[in-house]
Amino acid sequence: MASNTTGPDAIGQSSGASGLMKRLFINRDFGLLWGGQAISNLGDVVFDTALLLWVGAFLAAGKSWAPLAMSAILLAAVVPQVVAGPIAGVFVDRWDKRRTMMAMDAAQAALVGLLAVAVDISHLPLMGARRLPDGLLLTLACGDVLLVSICAQFYRPARFALVGDLVPDDDLRPRAISMSQALDGLAVIFGPPIAAALVFGLGVQWALVVNALSFAASFGFAVRIRAPRAARSVAPGQHGDFAREFRAGFRYVARHRVLRTLLVAVVLAWLGFGALQVLGYFFVTENLGASPALFGWLGSCFGVGAVGGAVLVTIYGKRIGLARILWMSLVVSGIFVAVLGHLTSIGPALVAAVIFGVSATTVIIASGPLILDVTEREFVGRVTSVITPIGRLAALISIAIAGYLVSEVLAGVDISVLGVNFNAVTLVFTGMGLLAVAGGLYARANLDDAKPPDGVGAADHGG
């Protein structure tokens, strides 16, 4: 006998499923957005790690141009964040957010899939055992990373704006942002070992296939999202004057007290934290005297801290206040970076990396809802595409300055101040930490501890 699916029991089951979805993911549509992001984030980390492993261990192994090849891959990923990001924000504010995400998912899946074919053309008909020259493969890889990164500059602000549309309740937005940020931490924890297993076990092409499939899965989740009308409409007054809209985005941030404060704090933090990317390896091998193999553990510990930070903000964010969380996290992050530079053994360094992961992640989580709360909807894409690229530019400047200081200006420095030893890396770490502390104190002086009231927007540009 067929079961009755229309009676009270079925209604109760449906209500229970809906209630479970709401408790776990706020609502159905945010749950779909979160699910697509979870798969896509993991695929992105697998892609990034796999390409670096492939270039370092196979394509450029033992060649004099290996460091240049690695730098080319990294630059291809970062440059679009600085150059294309602000431009993308103008169009994201004009376009349907969900369709923008779907288009970028489809484009990225196709781009990565084509690269997967290119790195191993020996399986194609009539190709025999031939493969493309190393120089051409590197050029194709860099070009592919560049195009994928450009697509990401459209995808990310569209997804961020859609969070605001799918989670209209201001009290729930910190939870939504923290849930999304936790995915970054989980991807950092699990992505690199998956990439290594695929590259060394099956070949880099399979890591690329996994990434392409992750974009396809993200596309499938986005298709099912029921976006509100606001996410599908063009903001009033936007008639295709790109230059005017582009300038308006920068003016909006510059004249808005809260957004201007966030931008300055982010720049100061990234001027410090950006150098970690270039000095981390030398810190592990020289200051800690540890094996290079343990370098990856610092990243994993940071990922664990990132997940912990997301959980803490979810539980205590509303009680403490987003502005207070932001400036306190910046100060704590700076202090622990300075402390980290003075450690001499791997155990305490891993603990410090976890704490740094907690505090650095809460900075990101707290700033997201603050931006959504005070930004008029038609400016969300441009505001995101102003603050994020400028932060990335600050990180690039930090990388360049830190490398120059350690290699040239501070090379061979070994001094003691009040019984505390400083070498080149330690001095730079201390300076980085102080910059982050300065960013936190600046935010403390310019942001109210309470959440901005409803309606704060264009009227609050002054200050």
C-alpha positions in Angstrom: 0.0 0.0 0.0 1.3 3.4 -0.9 2.0 5.7 2.1 -0.1 8.7 2.7 2.1 11.8 1.9 -0.6 14.4 2.2 -1.8 14.0 5.7 -0.7 15.7 9.0 2.3 13.5 9.4 3.7 14.6 6.0 3.1 18.2 6.9 4.9 17.7 10.2 7.8 16.0 8.4 8.0 18.9 5.9 7.9 21.4 8.7 10.6 19.5 10.6 12.8 19.4 7.6 12.3 23.1 7.0 13.0 23.8 10.7 16.2 21.7 10.5 17.3 23.6 7.4 16.7 26.9 9.1 18.6 25.9 12.2 21.6 24.7 10.2 21.7 27.1 7.3 19.4 30.1 8.3 17.1 29.4 5.2 16.9 27.1 2.2 18.5 29.5 -0.3 21.4 30.5 1.9 22.0 26.7 2.5 22.3 26.2 -1.3 24.7 29.2 -1.6 26.7 27.8 1.3 26.8 24.3 -0.2 28.0 25.5 -3.5 30.7 27.6 -1.8 31.9 24.7 0.2 32.6 22.6 -2.9 34.0 25.5 -4.8 36.4 26.6 -2.1 37.8 23.1 -1.7 38.3 22.9 -5.4 40.0 26.3 -5.5 42.6 25.2 -2.9 43.2 21.9 -4.7 43.7 23.8 -7.9 46.1 26.4 -6.5 48.1 23.8 -4.6 48.2 21.3 -7.4 49.5 23.8 -9.9 52.4 24.9 -7.6 53.3 21.3 -6.8 53.2 20.4 -10.5 55.4 23.3 -11.5 57.8 22.8 -8.7 58.1 19.0 -8.7 57.6 18.2 -12.4 57.4 21.0 -15.0 60.3 23.1 -13.6 62.1 20.5 -11.4 65.8 21.1 -11.4 65.6 24.1 -13.8 67.2 27.5 -13.1 63.9 29.2 -13.9 61.8 27.2 -11.4 61.5 30.2 -8.9 60.4 32.5 -11.7 57.8 29.9 -12.8 56.4 29.7 -9.3 56.2 33.5 -9.1 54.5 33.7 -12.5 51.7 31.4 -11.3 51.2 33.4 -8.1 51.2 36.8 -9.9 48.7 35.5 -12.5 46.4 34.7 -9.6 46.9 38.0 -7.6 47.2 40.7 -10.3 43.5 40.4 -11.4 42.5 41.0 -7.8 44.1 44.4 -7.9 43.3 45.4 -11.5 40.1 43.7 -12.4 38.4 43.8 -9.0 37.3 47.4 -8.9 36.1 47.2 -12.5 34.1 44.0 -11.8 32.3 45.7 -9.0 30.6 48.2 -11.3 29.1 45.4 -13.4 28.2 43.2 -10.4 26.1 46.1 -9.1 24.3 46.2 -12.5 23.8 42.5 -13.1 21.6 39.8 -11.7 23.7 38.4 -8.8 22.7 34.7 -9.2 23.2 34.7 -13.0 26.5 36.4 -12.6 27.7 33.6 -10.3 26.3 30.9 -12.7 28.1 32.5 -15.7 31.4 32.7 -13.8 31.1 29.1 -12.5 30.5 27.9 -16.1 33.4 29.9 -17.5 35.8 28.7 -14.8 34.8 25.1 -15.2 35.5 25.3 -19.0 38.8 27.1 -18.5 40.1 24.5 -16.0 38.8 21.6 -18.0 40.7 22.9 -21.1 43.9 23.1 -19.1 43.4 19.6 -17.8 43.3 18.5 -21.5 46.4 20.6 -22.4 48.7 19.2 -19.6 48.3 15.7 -21.0 47.4 15.7 -24.7 48.9 12.2 -25.1 45.5 10.7 -24.6 44.0 12.7 -27.5 43.6 10.9 -30.9 46.6 11.2 -33.3 48.8 12.7 -30.6 50.6 9.5 -29.7 52.9 9.9 -26.7 53.7 13.6 -27.5 53.3 16.4 -25.0 53.4 20.1 -25.2 56.8 21.9 -24.6 57.4 23.0 -21.0 57.5 26.7 -21.9 54.1 26.5 -23.6 52.6 24.5 -20.8 53.7 27.1 -18.3 52.4 29.9 -20.5 49.0 28.1 -20.8 48.9 27.5 -17.1 49.6 31.2 -16.3 47.0 32.3 -18.8 44.4 29.9 -17.4 45.1 31.1 -13.8 44.8 34.7 -15.0 41.4 34.1 -16.6 40.1 32.0 -13.8 41.1 34.8 -11.3 39.4 37.4 -13.4 36.2 35.4 -13.3 36.6 35.1 -9.5 36.6 39.0 -9.3 33.0 39.0 -10.6 31.9 35.9 -8.7 33.0 36.9 -5.2 31.3 40.3 -4.9 28.2 38.8 -6.5 28.1 36.1 -3.9 28.7 38.6 -1.1 25.9 40.8 -2.3 23.6 37.8 -2.6 24.2 36.9 1.1 22.7 40.3 1.9 19.7 39.5 -0.2 19.2 36.0 1.0 19.8 36.9 4.7 17.9 40.2 5.2 17.9 39.9 9.0 20.8 42.0 10.2 21.1 39.8 13.4 21.7 36.7 11.3 24.3 38.2 8.9 27.2 37.7 11.2 26.3 34.0 11.5 26.0 33.8 7.7 29.4 35.4 7.1 31.0 33.3 9.8 29.6 30.1 8.2 31.0 31.1 4.9 34.4 32.0 6.4 34.6 28.7 8.1 34.7 27.1 4.7 37.9 28.9 3.9 39.5 27.4 7.0 38.3 23.9 6.2 39.5 24.2 2.6 43.0 25.2 3.8 43.0 22.2 6.1 41.9 19.5 3.6 42.7 21.0 0.2 46.5 20.7 0.2 46.7 17.0 1.2 44.0 16.2 -1.4 46.0 18.1 -4.1 49.2 16.3 -3.1 47.6 12.9 -3.3 46.1 13.7 -6.7 49.2 15.2 -8.2 51.7 12.6 -7.0 49.3 9.7 -7.2 47.2 10.2 -10.4 48.7 13.2 -12.1 48.0 17.0 -12.1 45.2 16.6 -14.7 43.0 14.8 -12.2 43.4 17.6 -9.7 42.3 20.0 -12.5 39.3 17.7 -13.3 38.3 17.9 -9.6 38.4 21.7 -9.7 36.4 21.8 -12.9 33.8 19.5 -11.3 33.7 21.7 -8.2 32.7 24.7 -10.4 30.1 22.5 -12.1 28.7 21.5 -8.7 28.6 25.2 -7.6 26.7 26.0 -10.8 24.2 23.3 -9.9 23.6 24.7 -6.4 23.2 28.3 -7.8 20.6 27.1 -10.3 18.3 26.0 -7.5 18.6 29.3 -5.5 15.4 31.4 -5.5 16.9 34.9 -5.5 14.6 37.8 -4.4 13.6 40.4 -6.9 16.2 42.9 -5.5 19.0 40.6 -6.5 17.7 40.4 -10.1 17.1 44.1 -10.7 19.4 46.9 -11.8 19.7 49.7 -9.3 17.9 53.0 -10.1 19.9 55.5 -12.1 22.4 53.0 -13.5 22.2 53.4 -17.3 25.6 52.1 -18.4 27.9 55.1 -17.6 30.8 53.0 -16.5 33.2 55.9 -15.6 30.6 57.6 -13.5 29.7 54.4 -11.6 33.4 53.5 -11.2 34.2 56.8 -9.6 31.1 56.8 -7.5 32.2 53.5 -5.9 35.5 55.0 -4.7 33.8 58.3 -3.6 31.3 56.3 -1.6 34.0 54.5 0.4 36.1 57.6 0.8 33.1 59.7 2.2 31.6 57.0 4.3 33.0 57.1 7.9 32.5 53.4 8.6 33.7 52.1 5.2 36.7 54.5 5.2 37.7 53.2 8.6 37.4 49.6 7.5 39.5 50.4 4.5 42.3 52.0 6.5 42.3 49.2 9.1 42.4 46.5 6.3 45.3 48.3 4.6 47.3 48.5 7.8 46.6 44.9 8.6 47.6 43.6 5.1 50.7 45.8 5.1 51.7 43.6 8.0 50.2 40.2 7.3 51.1 40.1 3.6 54.7 39.5 4.5 53.9 36.2 6.2 53.5 34.7 2.7 57.1 35.4 1.8 58.8 35.0 5.2 56.9 32.0 6.6 59.2 29.4 5.0 62.4 31.2 6.3 60.8 31.6 9.7 60.2 27.8 10.0 63.6 26.7 8.7 65.8 29.5 10.3 64.2 30.8 13.4 62.5 27.5 14.4 65.3 25.3 13.0 62.5 22.9 11.8 62.2 20.8 8.7 60.7 22.5 5.6 58.1 19.7 5.6 56.6 21.3 8.7 56.0 24.6 6.9 52.6 23.2 5.7 51.6 22.5 9.3 51.5 26.3 10.0 48.9 26.7 7.3 46.9 23.8 8.6 47.0 25.2 12.1 45.8 28.6 10.8 42.9 26.8 9.1 42.0 25.1 12.4 42.0 28.6 14.0 39.9 30.0 11.2 37.2 27.4 11.8 37.4 28.2 15.5 37.1 31.9 14.9 34.0 31.4 12.8 32.4 29.4 15.6 33.2 32.0 18.2 31.8 34.8 16.2 28.6 32.8 15.6 28.2 32.3 19.4 29.4 35.6 20.8 29.2 38.0 17.9 25.9 39.6 18.7 26.7 39.8 22.4 30.1 41.5 22.0 29.3 43.7 19.0 30.9 43.5 15.5 32.9 46.8 15.8 34.4 45.7 19.1 35.2 42.2 17.7 36.9 43.9 14.7 39.3 46.1 16.5 40.1 43.6 19.3 40.8 40.9 16.7 43.2 43.2 14.8 45.1 44.1 18.1 45.3 40.4 19.1 46.4 39.4 15.6 49.2 41.9 15.7 50.4 40.9 19.1 50.5 37.2 18.2 52.4 37.9 15.0 55.0 39.8 17.0 55.2 37.0 19.6 55.3 34.4 16.8 58.5 36.0 15.4 60.3 35.5 18.7 59.5 31.8 19.1 62.3 29.2 18.6 60.5 25.9 18.6 57.8 24.4 16.4 55.3 23.4 19.1 54.6 26.9 20.5 54.6 28.3 16.9 51.8 25.9 15.9 49.8 27.1 18.9 50.4 30.7 18.0 49.3 30.0 14.4 46.0 28.6 15.7 45.4 31.7 17.8 46.4 33.9 14.9 44.0 32.0 12.7 41.2 32.7 15.2 41.8 36.4 15.4 42.6 37.0 11.7 39.4 35.2 10.7 37.2 37.1 13.1 38.5 40.3 11.5 37.1 39.2 8.1 33.9 37.9 9.6 33.2 41.1 11.5 33.9 43.4 8.6 31.5 41.6 6.3 28.3 42.3 8.1 29.5 45.8 8.9 29.8 46.5 5.2 26.4 45.0 4.4 24.8 46.9 7.3 26.0 50.4 6.3 26.2 50.1 2.5 23.3 51.0 0.3 22.4 47.9 -1.8 23.2 49.4 -5.2 26.8 50.0 -4.0 27.6 46.6 -2.4 29.5 45.2 -5.4 31.6 48.3 -5.9 32.4 48.7 -2.2 33.6 45.1 -2.0 35.6 45.6 -5.1 37.3 48.7 -3.7 38.2 47.4 -0.2 39.3 43.9 -1.2 41.7 44.9 -4.1 43.2 47.7 -2.1 43.8 45.2 0.7 45.5 42.8 -1.8 47.6 45.7 -3.2 48.8 46.4 0.4 49.7 42.7 0.7 51.7 42.8 -2.5 53.5 45.9 -1.2 54.2 44.1 2.1 55.6 41.1 0.3 58.0 43.2 -1.8 59.1 45.4 1.2 59.6 42.4 3.5 61.7 40.5 0.9 63.9 43.5 0.3 64.4 44.2 4.0 65.3 40.6 4.8 67.5 40.1 1.8 69.3 43.5 1.7 68.7 46.1 4.4 68.5 43.8 7.5 70.6 40.9 6.1 72.9 39.5 8.9 71.3 41.7 11.6 71.4 39.9 15.0 70.9 42.3 18.0 69.6 42.1 21.6 67.3 44.6 23.2 66.6 44.2 26.9 67.5 40.6 26.6 65.3 39.9 23.6 67.1 38.8 20.4 66.2 40.2 17.0 67.3 39.0 13.6 66.0 40.1 10.2 62.9 37.9 10.2 62.1 38.8 13.9 62.3 42.5 13.2 60.0 42.3 10.2 57.5 40.1 12.2 57.5 42.7 15.0 56.9 45.5 12.5 54.1 43.6 10.9 52.4 43.0 14.2 52.7 46.7 15.2 51.0 47.7 11.9 48.1 45.4 12.7 47.8 46.8 16.2 47.8 50.3 14.7 44.9 49.2 12.4 43.0 47.9 15.4 43.5 51.1 17.4 42.4 53.2 14.4 39.2 51.2 14.1 38.6 51.5 17.9 38.9 55.3 17.6 36.6 55.6 14.6 33.9 52.9 15.0 31.1 52.9 17.5 31.0 49.7 19.6 27.3 49.3 18.8 26.1 48.0 15.5 25.2 50.9 13.1 21.5 51.7 13.2 19.2 50.8 10.3 19.2 53.3 7.5 22.9 54.3 7.8 24.0 54.8 4.3 24.4 57.8 2.0 23.5 60.1 4.8 26.5 59.0 6.9 29.2 59.6 4.3 30.6 62.6 6.0 33.1 62.7 8.8 
